[in-house]
């Protein structure tokens, strides 16, 4: 591939988690969770995959299964900031595209990574892309842990919210709700740019970093996919995932 087409997948993985400490190293079928995510990412069209961590234990675990990992600062407030630190490193300066892959989704479909990357590849004007899937379960609409995505006819994001959006004022209306999938692709320079931006008011209110980008006038392309992946937020989620594998 030419330099302008090279893509890097970065998996942010921190050890500290209030709900699930040490989550990246949680055992799933004899392998740490981070290995599941890493191996899924390798099955995508990415040219290279690296884990970005702030903990020596995670670094050693990744290297033990033959993966690539780098140490990053422990002060980052988001996975995107951690990805930006890696993207700024000299060994990764030749990559034009960077995909931020959630480290707590061991069942992620490699096709989702390809899909979010394709959005950027197909539109030279876009700087950031992400994914959304149609919500099928009514209870998810009001669940603040399920982030809703609203986009225009050109598949550009209008807003993301933990609240039900759009709000249905007319009882006769039948709105379609979309769940945001936390997978992002960036043009490398755009990633470095957004990491320097200060938190915005909407971001602080909703606790959604992508609102910072929208508030700064950066369009986000959205591809609609048929399904999302399962995130492991708690030990209970992990047990559900293990049962799903059987």
Secondary structure, DSSP 8 states (H G I E B T S, - for coil): --GGG-EEEEEEE-S--SSSTTGGG-EETTEEHHHHHHHHHHTSS-SEEEEEES-HHHHHHHHHTT--EEE--S--SSHHHHHHHHHTSGGGTT-SEEEEEETT-TT--HHHHHHHHHHHHT-TT--EEEEEEE---GGGTT-TTS-EEEE-TTSBEEEEESS-SS---STT-----EEEEEEEEEEHHHHHHHTTS---HHHHHHT-THHHHHHTT--EEEEEES-------SHHHHHHHHHHH-
